[in-house]
């Protein structure tokens, strides 16, 4: 395991890279003309923005600017917020499950390879999101859906 200083430096570099990718993708979104290209660049930009925000919160904790019990509690400290988040995470899993079923059905039934490719991409994202949200619920609430 690396030292705390090395970890902070690595995370700062990673955060700066993500910020740079946000800017690059935003510029490219304005330059491309097809819907597919715009949508994929938007997805990349939003993922990078999300990663940058996560890294920022981790750095706040590691640098002592936030005093949470654990990383999840850094921004969700009140009982009400915790319960609201839990309900929303559980609702989100249910919605993603329905969306995933619909997308997988369309993948099976579509004859359009471009549509199949893009829907497969969405399906894989939904599966990852589902696993991540389940992990957050298990770790944060000692609850297994």
C-alpha positions as CSV (number, residue, x, y, z in Angstrom):
1,X,0.0,0.0,0.0
2,X,1.3,3.4,-0.9
3,X,1.8,6.2,1.5
4,X,-1.0,8.7,2.2
5,X,1.0,11.5,0.4
6,X,1.6,9.3,-2.6
7,X,-2.1,8.4,-2.7
8,X,-3.1,12.0,-2.5
9,X,-0.8,13.0,-5.3
10,X,-2.0,10.2,-7.5
11,X,-5.6,11.1,-6.8
12,X,-4.9,14.8,-7.6
13,X,-3.3,13.8,-10.9
14,X,-6.3,11.5,-11.7
15,X,-8.7,14.3,-10.8
16,X,-6.9,16.7,-13.1
17,X,-7.0,14.2,-15.9
18,X,-10.7,13.7,-15.5
19,X,-11.2,17.5,-15.5
20,X,-9.3,17.7,-18.7
21,X,-11.4,15.0,-20.3
22,X,-14.5,16.8,-19.3
23,X,-13.3,19.9,-21.2
24,X,-12.1,17.9,-24.2
25,X,-15.4,16.0,-24.6
26,X,-17.5,19.1,-24.2
27,X,-15.5,20.8,-27.0
28,X,-15.8,17.7,-29.2
29,X,-19.5,17.5,-28.6
30,X,-19.8,20.9,-30.2
31,X,-17.7,19.8,-33.2
32,X,-19.4,16.5,-34.2
33,X,-22.6,16.3,-36.1
34,X,-24.1,12.9,-35.7
35,X,-26.5,12.0,-32.8
36,X,-24.5,8.9,-31.9
37,X,-21.2,10.8,-31.7
38,X,-22.7,13.6,-29.6
39,X,-24.4,11.1,-27.3
40,X,-21.3,9.0,-26.7
41,X,-19.2,12.1,-26.1
42,X,-21.8,13.4,-23.6
43,X,-21.7,10.1,-21.8
44,X,-17.9,10.2,-21.6
45,X,-18.0,13.8,-20.4
46,X,-20.6,13.0,-17.7
47,X,-18.6,9.9,-16.6
48,X,-15.5,12.0,-16.3
49,X,-17.4,14.7,-14.4
50,X,-18.7,12.0,-12.0
51,X,-15.2,10.6,-11.5
52,X,-13.8,14.1,-10.9
53,X,-16.5,14.7,-8.2
54,X,-15.8,11.4,-6.5
55,X,-12.1,12.1,-6.4
56,X,-12.7,15.6,-5.1
57,X,-14.7,14.1,-2.1
58,X,-12.1,11.4,-1.4
59,X,-9.3,14.1,-1.4
60,X,-11.3,16.3,1.0
61,X,-11.4,13.3,3.4
62,X,-7.8,12.4,2.9
63,X,-6.6,15.9,3.3
64,X,-8.5,16.4,6.5
65,X,-10.9,19.0,5.2
66,X,-13.9,16.7,5.9
67,X,-14.3,14.7,9.1
68,X,-16.6,11.8,8.2
69,X,-16.9,8.5,10.0
70,X,-16.4,6.9,6.6
71,X,-16.4,8.2,3.0
72,X,-20.1,7.7,2.5
73,X,-21.0,9.7,5.6
74,X,-18.9,12.6,4.3
75,X,-22.0,14.2,2.7
76,X,-24.9,12.2,4.1
77,X,-24.8,12.8,7.8
78,X,-28.4,13.3,8.9
79,X,-30.8,10.5,9.5
80,X,-33.3,12.0,7.1
81,X,-30.8,12.3,4.2
82,X,-29.7,8.7,4.8
83,X,-33.3,7.4,4.6
84,X,-34.0,9.5,1.5
85,X,-30.9,8.2,-0.2
86,X,-31.7,4.6,0.7
87,X,-35.2,4.8,-0.7
88,X,-34.0,6.4,-3.9
89,X,-31.2,3.9,-4.4
90,X,-33.7,1.0,-3.9
91,X,-36.2,2.7,-6.3
92,X,-33.4,3.3,-8.8
93,X,-32.5,-0.4,-8.8
94,X,-36.2,-1.3,-9.5
95,X,-36.4,1.1,-12.4
96,X,-33.1,0.0,-13.9
97,X,-34.2,-3.6,-13.7
98,X,-37.3,-2.8,-15.8
99,X,-35.3,-0.7,-18.2
100,X,-32.7,-3.5,-18.6
101,X,-35.4,-6.0,-19.3
102,X,-36.8,-3.7,-22.0
103,X,-33.5,-3.0,-23.6
104,X,-32.5,-6.7,-23.6
105,X,-35.8,-7.6,-25.3
106,X,-35.2,-4.9,-28.0
107,X,-31.7,-6.2,-28.5
108,X,-33.1,-9.7,-29.2
109,X,-35.8,-8.5,-31.5
110,X,-34.0,-5.7,-33.5
111,X,-32.6,-6.3,-36.9
112,X,-30.7,-3.0,-36.9
113,X,-27.0,-3.7,-35.9
114,X,-26.4,-0.1,-35.0
115,X,-29.4,-0.1,-32.6
116,X,-28.3,-3.4,-31.2
117,X,-24.8,-2.1,-30.6
118,X,-26.0,1.1,-28.8
119,X,-28.6,-0.8,-26.8
120,X,-26.0,-3.4,-25.7
121,X,-23.8,-0.5,-24.5
122,X,-26.8,0.8,-22.4
123,X,-27.5,-2.7,-21.1
124,X,-23.9,-3.1,-19.9
125,X,-24.0,0.3,-18.3
126,X,-27.2,-0.6,-16.5
127,X,-25.7,-3.8,-15.2
128,X,-22.7,-1.9,-13.8
129,X,-24.9,0.7,-12.3
130,X,-27.1,-1.9,-10.7
131,X,-24.0,-3.7,-9.1
132,X,-22.6,-0.4,-7.9
133,X,-25.8,0.7,-6.3
134,X,-26.3,-2.7,-4.6
135,X,-22.8,-2.4,-3.2
136,X,-23.5,1.1,-1.9
137,X,-26.7,-0.2,-0.2
138,X,-24.9,-3.2,1.3
139,X,-21.9,-1.2,2.6
140,X,-23.9,1.8,3.7
141,X,-27.1,0.3,5.1
142,X,-26.2,-3.3,5.9
143,X,-29.0,-4.3,3.6
144,X,-29.0,-6.8,0.8
145,X,-31.8,-6.2,-1.8
